[in-house]
Amino acid sequence: MLSQDKTKALRSIPAVETLLAAAPVAELLKDHPRALVVAAAREVTAQARQAILVSSAGDRLLELSLDDLVAKLVARVHAAARPHLTRVINATGVVVHTNLGRAPLAESARRALGTIAEGYSTLEYDLERGERGSRHDHCADLLCELTGAEAALVVNNNAAAVLMVLAALAAGREVVVARGQLVEIGGSFRIPEVMAASGCRLREVGTTNKVYPRDYAAAIGEETALLLKVHTSNYRILGFTASVSGAELAVLGAQHGLPTMEDLGSGVLMDLSEIGLEKEPTVQESIAAGVDIVTFSGDKLLGGPQAGIIVGKKALLDKIKRHPLARALRVGKLTLAALEATLRLYRDLERAWQEIPTLRALRLGVGELRERAERLARAINAISGLSATVLPGVSEVGGGSLPLAELPTYVVGISCDHWTPDELAATLRQGALPVIGRIKDNRLLLDPRTVAPEEDKLLVRALGAALGISRGD
Ligand SMILES: *Cc1c(COP(=O)(O)O)cnc(C)c1O
């Protein structure tokens, strides 16, 4: 038996029709399908009913006003209408954040995307001859110009690039690689497994910390198809170590008539020591050292769209292009458009530093970051319920690159009168433009390094909106 209170409370839940007639809902119906709004209204009333049924005596049962239910309904419809792949503000300070989409694109790359998306294009058409062309031609010349390679090919991502090179050049045979370079990159990319998937056999040489050219030489035999070097992008072997350089590997390959390959991971085209970071090997250096095939990502430190880039000797690239995987792993026009525009910026390195968001974020100086953090903190302090202070902090390169690099920064540390840092972070994630920060020492930290200056206003607005929700509580 239901108590009288509960019966009364249940009866006070408005009918779905009443909800639909409320002014804000009528407004919603202009932009959203009726079926979606009706379904949300049913869910909201069902939830209210359930809440009353499970409530215990003493709870204030009658508090659900029509306005409350309407507000819940509106929020539900907005959440359902939001695209699943949604823009967010990355305030984590991790520059190449794989979970948050790695590289934001430069303005010229975004424009190229829009233009190519909007109409037809020369994806596989040769304007000069008026006949079929190849999609492989679009970025190839630029890649050769920038890296010094003879030929280039773009595929879906660097994992695909490695898989394809191995499958095309070494299937059924052995690939020699140093034991200390059997990398695992976030989740499922592990060198031994990629080798198995490509149909070649792994021949490990050296020890975890040391490998010499003589180790490779001793392993080379009838079955050897390729000598591989993998950049230890997301870890470092420190202390008593030795490794074989690209140049030494190239000499070995030439002596034994074997092709050589280097998986560089991040794809850096400029000297990062210029901005005080550890020097990452550049693509040009590997090619100049004589390595036959070099692969790298488009969306790590290169700062472009997700892609895998293969550069190197023309004869080998021709063989790779003829492999059936070339078709399976090829990229679409949107990737090519964004990648070509990104690569063009590298013709002038200073322009690349300024216009490619990833590089710009890496180069930001602490003075500038401190000023931005202070400006943000002032705006956030004006929101009632929040208090913000500026603190020194550390940003990360991320994306499995430069694992030891510590980029000094200034962060905004926020505490909230109403919520714990976890609750504040959760509320910010639910907003119309979600903001992702990190929590440390009982504060929510926002690092301006990974927030575009144009996003500062949006970030403050998102915080204001989050606190607006709390005022009714
Ligand atoms: C990141 C990385 C990969 C995988 O590249 P994706 O573009 O993420 O597929 C492969 N090898 C190395 C050394 C890497 O650092």
The ligand as a Gaussian input file, in Angstrom:
#p B3LYP/6-31G(d) Opt

LIG

0 1
 C       52.681000       6.444000     -32.173000
 C       53.546000       5.422000     -32.736000
 C       53.028000       4.467000     -33.618000
 C       51.578000       4.430000     -33.995000
 O       51.227000       5.564000     -34.723000
 P       49.679000       5.922000     -34.965000
 O       49.722000       7.069000     -35.912000
 O       49.106000       6.228000     -33.638000
 O       49.055000       4.722000     -35.584000
 C       53.895000       3.518000     -34.129000
 N       55.197000       3.529000     -33.794000
 C       55.737000       4.435000     -32.951000
 C       57.194000       4.364000     -32.619000
 C       54.924000       5.418000     -32.411000
 O       55.439000       6.331000     -31.564000

